[in-house]
Amino acid sequence: MTMHMFARGLLSVFLTLLAVGCVTAQGGGDAVRIPTGDGITGYHEILAGKEPRPFEITARVFAPAECDGAGLPAVIIQHGSGNPNVDWYPRLARALKEEGIVAIVPNSHSPRGIRETGTNQAQLSKANRVYDTFSVFRYVQTHPCVDPERIGLTGYSFGGVISIDSVESALADRLGGGRVYKATLPVYPSCQGIFEVTRPTNTKVHMLLGEADDYTPASYCLDSIDARRASGWDIEATVFEGAHHGFNRTFPVRRLPNNWAFGDCGVFLIGEDGYEVSVEHGASTEFGWTAFANTLVERCARRGPSFGGSPALSQKTLDFTVAYFKENL
């Protein structure tokens, strides 16, 4: 084989991997490992104080080279159900860093051998993602550049759910290390899981929603605002007109034929014991997260939600995010 043919073969392999999503941008940042827990099936285990199996997740930290003692604000950027190794996360992290905000991008999937959960949400529970996020929160509190009272959280889709539920005092009191987030920005989250008795932390919350989102419909979030405010939440929402799920991405809207959407499943109530229940569909985390997710798939979920955005919407999301945290941290 000639060198030319060998090089052409390598290029062909690279393009093939890129096409199937196995080669993705890492985008810089300092790689760290963060102790957390694994095997958590629901919020009831967190509230009961159950100790999970020790585990470590990875993260990338974007901070100025010389900033010890600077007391900078920080933002944790939580990925959704998709592969977290995509260019949006380092792109946003670099933009925050340029404005003097330390950014950290955790990865809850890869250390567990998970590529994505959109096609099978039973792989990793919401409670475990919350536990991971608070583990990162406690880690960031010890970073030499960061003011531990000025930490924010943003997340996308499943990560947006985490950005909402992390404001619940019941969870923050258990996992926050004595502190709470100053501001969170959930982006196209699912708002179907509702705490029957909600006690918010002193955190400013602003949701970014897509008007045309058929993956996690904005209506659930908009319908929840008045009740949350009545319970003491400092919460607002901005709806991007005509935007679909994933509007922060630069590629055009497309269907995800193998992904499950739960928008037709109604509201899930989370009791003070931490169990999440769909009365209508007979699903409960009392029997584990896997059973809960699989029951919803069988009885009310559907495949093929839309996903994607545009360069303009992506930039709009980035600009909104940076401005929001500059103002509120």
C-alpha positions as CSV (number, residue, x, y, z in Angstrom):
1,M,0.0,0.0,0.0
2,T,1.4,3.4,-0.9
3,M,1.6,6.2,1.6
4,H,-1.0,8.1,-0.5
5,M,-3.5,5.2,-0.3
6,F,-2.8,4.8,3.4
7,A,-3.5,8.5,4.1
8,R,-6.6,8.4,2.0
9,G,-7.8,5.3,4.0
10,L,-7.3,7.1,7.3
11,L,-9.2,10.1,6.0
12,S,-12.1,7.8,5.0
13,V,-12.2,6.2,8.4
14,F,-12.2,9.6,10.1
15,L,-15.1,10.8,8.0
16,T,-17.0,7.7,8.7
17,L,-16.6,8.0,12.4
18,L,-17.5,11.7,12.3
19,A,-20.7,10.8,10.4
20,V,-21.8,8.4,13.1
21,G,-20.9,10.8,15.9
22,C,-17.9,8.9,17.3
23,V,-15.5,11.8,16.8
24,T,-16.5,15.0,18.6
25,A,-14.9,18.2,19.7
26,Q,-13.5,18.3,23.2
27,G,-12.9,22.1,23.0
28,G,-10.2,22.5,25.7
29,G,-10.5,23.1,29.4
30,D,-8.7,21.3,32.2
31,A,-9.8,17.7,32.7
32,V,-10.7,16.7,36.2
33,R,-12.3,13.7,38.0
34,I,-15.0,14.3,40.6
35,P,-16.2,11.9,43.2
36,T,-19.9,11.2,43.1
37,G,-22.3,8.2,43.6
38,D,-23.9,5.6,41.4
39,G,-26.9,3.3,41.4
40,I,-29.4,5.9,42.8
41,T,-32.9,5.0,41.6
42,G,-35.0,7.9,42.8
43,Y,-35.2,11.0,45.0
44,H,-36.6,8.8,47.8
45,E,-33.1,7.4,48.3
46,I,-31.5,10.8,48.5
47,L,-34.1,12.0,51.0
48,A,-33.6,8.9,53.1
49,G,-29.9,9.5,53.2
50,K,-29.0,6.3,51.4
51,E,-25.3,6.1,50.6
52,P,-24.7,5.3,46.9
53,R,-21.9,3.3,45.4
54,P,-18.7,5.4,45.2
55,F,-18.1,6.6,41.6
56,E,-16.2,9.2,39.7
57,I,-17.4,11.3,36.7
58,T,-15.2,13.5,34.5
59,A,-15.5,17.2,33.8
60,R,-13.6,20.0,32.0
61,V,-12.9,23.3,33.8
62,F,-12.5,26.5,31.9
63,A,-10.8,29.1,34.2
64,P,-8.2,31.8,33.8
65,A,-4.7,30.6,34.3
66,E,-4.0,33.0,37.1
67,C,-7.0,33.6,39.3
68,D,-6.3,32.2,42.8
69,G,-8.3,34.1,45.3
70,A,-10.1,36.1,42.6
71,G,-13.5,35.3,43.9
72,L,-15.0,34.7,40.4
73,P,-18.5,33.5,39.7
74,A,-18.9,30.1,38.2
75,V,-21.4,28.2,36.1
76,I,-22.0,24.4,35.9
77,I,-23.1,23.4,32.4
78,Q,-25.2,20.2,32.4
79,H,-25.7,18.1,29.3
80,G,-28.9,16.5,28.3
81,S,-29.8,13.0,27.1
82,G,-27.5,13.2,24.1
83,N,-23.8,12.7,23.7
84,P,-22.2,15.4,25.8
85,N,-19.1,15.5,23.6
86,V,-20.5,18.1,21.2
87,D,-19.1,21.6,20.4
88,W,-21.9,23.6,22.1
89,Y,-20.6,22.9,25.7
90,P,-17.0,24.1,25.2
91,R,-18.2,27.0,23.0
92,L,-20.5,28.3,25.8
93,A,-17.8,27.6,28.4
94,R,-15.2,29.6,26.5
95,A,-17.7,32.5,26.1
96,L,-18.4,32.5,29.9
97,K,-14.7,32.4,30.6
98,E,-14.1,35.4,28.4
99,E,-16.5,37.3,30.6
100,G,-14.7,36.3,33.8
101,I,-16.9,33.4,34.7
102,V,-15.4,30.0,35.5
103,A,-17.3,27.3,33.6
104,I,-17.3,23.6,34.3
105,V,-18.8,21.0,32.0
106,P,-19.4,17.6,33.7
107,N,-19.9,14.3,31.8
108,S,-22.2,11.9,33.6
109,H,-22.5,9.5,30.6
110,S,-19.0,8.5,29.3
111,P,-17.6,7.3,32.7
112,R,-20.6,5.0,32.9
113,G,-20.1,3.6,29.4
114,I,-23.2,5.5,28.2
115,R,-23.2,7.3,24.8
116,E,-26.7,8.8,25.1
117,T,-30.0,8.1,26.9
118,G,-32.5,9.6,24.5
119,T,-33.3,6.2,23.0
120,N,-33.4,4.5,26.5
121,Q,-34.0,6.7,29.5
122,A,-33.8,3.7,31.8
123,Q,-30.0,3.7,31.7
124,L,-29.5,6.6,34.2
125,S,-32.0,8.0,36.7
126,K,-32.9,11.6,37.1
127,A,-31.9,11.3,40.8
128,N,-28.5,10.1,39.9
129,R,-28.0,13.0,37.5
130,V,-29.0,15.4,40.4
131,Y,-26.6,13.7,42.7
132,D,-23.8,14.1,40.1
133,T,-24.6,17.7,39.7
134,F,-24.5,18.5,43.4
135,S,-21.2,16.6,43.6
136,V,-19.9,19.0,41.0
137,F,-21.4,21.9,42.9
138,R,-19.5,20.9,46.0
139,Y,-16.3,20.5,44.0
140,V,-16.7,24.0,42.5
141,Q,-17.1,25.5,45.9
142,T,-13.5,24.5,46.7
143,H,-12.0,25.8,43.4
144,P,-9.3,28.5,44.3
145,C,-10.7,30.9,41.7
146,V,-14.4,30.7,42.7
147,D,-16.6,32.6,45.1
148,P,-18.7,29.7,46.5
149,E,-21.6,32.0,47.0
150,R,-21.7,32.9,43.3
151,I,-22.3,29.6,41.5
152,G,-24.9,29.1,38.8
153,L,-26.3,26.1,36.9
154,T,-27.6,25.7,33.4
155,G,-28.7,22.6,31.6
156,Y,-30.3,21.4,28.4
157,S,-33.4,19.1,28.2
158,F,-32.6,16.4,30.9
159,G,-30.0,18.8,32.2
160,G,-32.7,21.5,32.3
161,V,-34.8,19.2,34.6
162,I,-31.7,19.0,36.9
163,S,-31.5,22.8,36.8
164,I,-35.0,23.1,38.1
165,D,-35.0,20.3,40.7
166,S,-31.7,21.4,42.1
167,V,-33.7,24.5,43.4
168,E,-35.8,22.2,45.7
169,S,-34.7,22.7,49.3
170,A,-35.4,19.1,50.1
171,L,-32.6,18.1,47.7
172,A,-30.3,21.1,48.2
173,D,-30.3,20.7,52.0
174,R,-29.1,17.1,51.6
175,L,-26.5,17.6,48.9
176,G,-25.5,21.2,48.6
177,G,-22.8,21.3,51.2
178,G,-24.5,24.1,53.1
179,R,-24.9,26.4,50.0
180,V,-27.4,26.9,47.2
181,Y,-27.1,28.0,43.6
182,K,-27.4,31.8,43.1
183,A,-29.1,31.4,39.7
184,T,-30.1,28.7,37.3
185,L,-31.0,28.7,33.6
186,P,-33.0,25.6,32.5
187,V,-33.0,25.4,28.7
188,Y,-35.9,23.5,27.0
189,P,-36.4,21.3,30.2
190,S,-39.2,18.9,30.9
191,C,-41.5,20.4,33.6
192,Q,-43.6,17.3,34.0
193,G,-42.1,16.2,37.3
194,I,-43.7,18.4,40.0
195,F,-43.0,18.3,43.7
196,E,-46.4,18.2,45.5
197,V,-44.9,20.3,48.3
198,T,-42.3,22.6,46.8
199,R,-39.9,24.6,49.0
200,P,-37.4,26.6,46.8
201,T,-34.0,27.7,47.8
202,N,-33.2,31.4,47.4
203,T,-32.3,31.0,43.8
204,K,-33.2,33.0,40.7
205,V,-34.6,30.8,37.9
206,H,-35.2,31.7,34.3
207,M,-36.4,29.1,31.8
208,L,-35.6,29.3,28.1
209,L,-38.3,27.5,26.1
210,G,-39.0,26.6,22.5
211,E,-42.5,27.5,21.2
212,A,-42.5,24.5,18.7
213,D,-40.8,22.0,21.1
214,D,-42.6,18.6,20.7
215,Y,-39.9,16.8,22.8
216,T,-40.4,18.6,26.1
217,P,-43.4,20.9,25.5
218,A,-43.1,24.4,26.8
219,S,-46.7,24.3,28.0
220,Y,-45.9,22.2,31.1
221,C,-43.3,24.8,32.2
222,L,-45.6,27.8,31.5
223,D,-48.4,26.2,33.3
224,S,-46.2,25.6,36.4
225,I,-45.0,29.2,36.9
226,D,-47.9,30.6,38.8
227,A,-48.0,27.7,41.3
228,R,-44.2,27.9,41.8
229,R,-44.4,31.7,42.4
230,A,-47.2,31.1,44.9
231,S,-44.8,28.8,46.7
232,G,-42.0,31.4,46.8
233,W,-40.1,30.7,43.6
234,D,-38.3,33.6,41.9
235,I,-39.0,32.2,38.4
236,E,-39.5,33.6,34.9
237,A,-39.5,32.2,31.4
238,T,-38.6,33.3,27.9
239,V,-40.1,31.5,24.9
240,F,-38.3,31.6,21.6
241,E,-40.8,31.9,18.8
242,G,-40.9,29.0,16.4
243,A,-38.0,27.2,18.2
244,H,-37.8,23.4,18.5
245,H,-36.0,21.3,21.0
246,G,-32.3,21.7,20.7
247,F,-32.6,25.3,19.4
248,N,-29.1,26.1,20.7
249,R,-27.6,23.8,18.0
250,T,-26.6,25.2,14.6
251,F,-28.0,22.5,12.4
252,P,-31.5,22.5,10.9
253,V,-34.4,20.8,12.6
254,R,-34.7,17.1,12.0
255,R,-36.5,14.1,13.5
256,L,-34.9,11.7,15.9
257,P,-36.7,8.5,14.9
258,N,-35.4,6.4,17.8
259,N,-35.7,8.8,20.7
260,W,-38.6,8.7,23.1
261,A,-40.7,11.8,23.9
262,F,-42.9,11.8,27.1
263,G,-44.9,14.9,26.4
264,D,-48.1,12.9,26.1
265,C,-47.6,11.3,29.6
266,G,-49.0,14.2,31.6
267,V,-47.7,15.4,35.0
268,F,-45.7,13.2,37.4
269,L,-46.1,14.0,41.1
270,I,-43.1,13.8,43.5
271,G,-44.3,13.3,47.1
272,E,-42.5,14.4,50.2
273,D,-41.1,10.9,50.5
274,G,-39.3,11.4,47.1
275,Y,-41.3,8.9,45.1
276,E,-42.3,10.1,41.6
277,V,-45.6,8.8,40.4
278,S,-47.8,8.9,37.3
279,V,-51.2,8.0,38.7
280,E,-52.7,8.0,35.2
281,H,-50.2,5.5,33.8
282,G,-49.5,3.4,36.9
283,A,-45.7,4.2,37.0
284,S,-43.7,4.9,40.1
285,T,-40.1,5.1,41.1
286,E,-41.0,3.0,44.1
287,F,-40.2,0.1,41.8
288,G,-37.0,1.7,40.5
289,W,-36.2,4.1,37.8
290,T,-35.9,1.4,35.1
291,A,-39.4,0.2,35.8
292,F,-40.7,3.8,35.9
293,A,-39.2,4.8,32.5
294,N,-40.1,1.5,30.8
295,T,-43.8,1.7,32.0
296,L,-44.1,5.2,30.5
297,V,-42.5,4.0,27.2
298,E,-45.1,1.2,27.0
299,R,-48.1,3.3,27.9
300,C,-47.7,6.9,26.7
301,A,-44.4,7.8,25.1
302,R,-43.9,8.2,21.4
303,R,-40.9,8.2,19.1
304,G,-39.6,10.8,16.7
305,P,-39.5,14.2,18.3
306,S,-37.9,17.1,16.4
307,F,-34.5,18.5,17.3
308,G,-32.3,21.3,16.0
309,G,-31.9,25.0,15.6
310,S,-30.0,27.5,13.5
311,P,-26.8,29.6,13.7
312,A,-28.9,32.6,14.7
313,L,-30.8,30.8,17.4
314,S,-27.6,29.2,18.7
315,Q,-26.0,32.6,19.0
316,K,-29.1,34.0,20.6
317,T,-29.0,31.3,23.3
318,L,-25.3,31.8,23.9
319,D,-25.7,35.6,24.2
320,F,-28.8,35.2,26.5
321,T,-26.9,32.8,28.7
322,V,-23.8,34.9,29.2
323,A,-25.8,38.0,29.8
324,Y,-28.0,36.3,32.3
325,F,-25.2,35.0,34.4
326,K,-23.2,38.2,34.2
327,E,-26.3,40.0,35.7
328,N,-27.3,37.4,38.3
329,L,-24.1,36.0,39.7
